Amino acid sequence: MAGRLQLRVGVEHGCVRRVRVENGRPLAAHLLNGRRVDEAVTLASNLFSLCGQAQGLAARLAVDAAQGLAPSAPRSRHRATLVELAQEHLWRLMIDWPQRLGMTDRREAFADLHRRLAGAAEAPETAVAGLRALVAESGFAVDAAMDTAALRDACRRGGPLGEVLARLIDAAPVAVECTALLPQVGAGAWSARLTDGMPDAAFCRQPVFDDAPAETGALARQAKVPVVASLLAAGRRCAARVVARVVELARVASVLADPAAGPVADAASASAGVGLACVETARGLLMHGVRVEAGVVTDYRIVAPTEWNFHPAGVFFRETLGLKATGDDAARSQVQCLALALDPCVAWDVADLEGEEAIRA
Amino acid sequence: MCLAIPARIVELTGEDNARVDLGGVRKEISLALVEGAAVGDYVIVHVGYALSLLDAEEAERTLALFAEAGIDVAAAAEEGAAP
């Protein structure tokens, strides 16, 4: 299946001169058309491997809204969606980043914490303790505004996670161009912004906010947290994305420790039979739009975070183009860092442009 | 969104590892993230790890849906590995 995200660059004298993003991810939402609403909700959660909880929650919220029903997803579903977000963050922080930076990954500690989170419904205190211990390894306090050097020192004094972050702060590219961060406006505002309250095919492929691409994900959600804001102010957007994930793990621990914590997603309806749900996932905003007639889905649309961040003129494109490093290989390595920080939800690879495009580069 | 291809465990190979069948393709994976998986169970696999256990009936329904949509499960499973 042509599901791969192909990131192509033209590098010359340590500078990325050309970038092409080819997103061949299939739009699978149409598989839900013609299904009864309950069947569509079950399928939505079974179709996707990394975000099944979020997909199931979005589907339930969207079909409830379309049918004029109060949200029926139980609190446990909202919590499971948050657990899923944390598990994805762990994977990046304990496995993928150490590997990318040439360090030893932490498979056993990762598996242990992943399992604790999977059991968070029965034993939240075990999961919370594990998350808090990991966050403490970062070495920083999220409410501390520090310059880059001070943050790097704090990370080095932390623990294994801090080591990864310190190395990342040194290795990650410094952004030249900035892309707007997607504001957290909620399903009601999205419903009013989209024609007929539903994303259309063009929006599903290349979503925009105020007619421009925007970045979604942990950075967009946590940009105002002092430790993240100080990295942003220094142009260290790539490192800020990873630190924002650590901040979110701390927040997830607090929510899991609080049995009365509220929902993590919402939905709205522009008109009878139309529902729109917004759920925040590890990679960013997941949007489901649905039209329902007589209990049957007639049109289903999904907008995934990867379409925002890997929009052909989006944040990956803009931060890669013009990226400068000490040599061509160093530049390619920084492009890999950037892609991992933005974390596509499908298989991806970075390679050089070939043929005529490479010559023009 | 990575499609979730159900894989059936065909053999436990020791040390939390197992061999699974993904649409006819055999792969060695880790069971470190799931508890109590046995031969015959369906799991969702991502980058060499079983992420979750699936109810057999649900797994077969999902596989039938992929078949109905013309999705080549074995090829989709090959694409499932991120670098």
Interface residues (C-beta under 8 A of the other chain):
Chain A: M1 G3 R4 R25 P26 A28 L31 T42 L43 N46 L47 F48 S49 L50 C51 G52 Q55 R107 E108 A111 H114 R115 A118 I302 A304 T306 P344 C345 V346 A347 W348 D349
Chain B: M1 C2 L3 A4 I5 S30 A32 L33 V34 E35 I44 V45 H46 L51 S52 L54 E58 R61 T62 L65 A69 I71 D72 A75 A76 E79 G80 A81 A82 P83
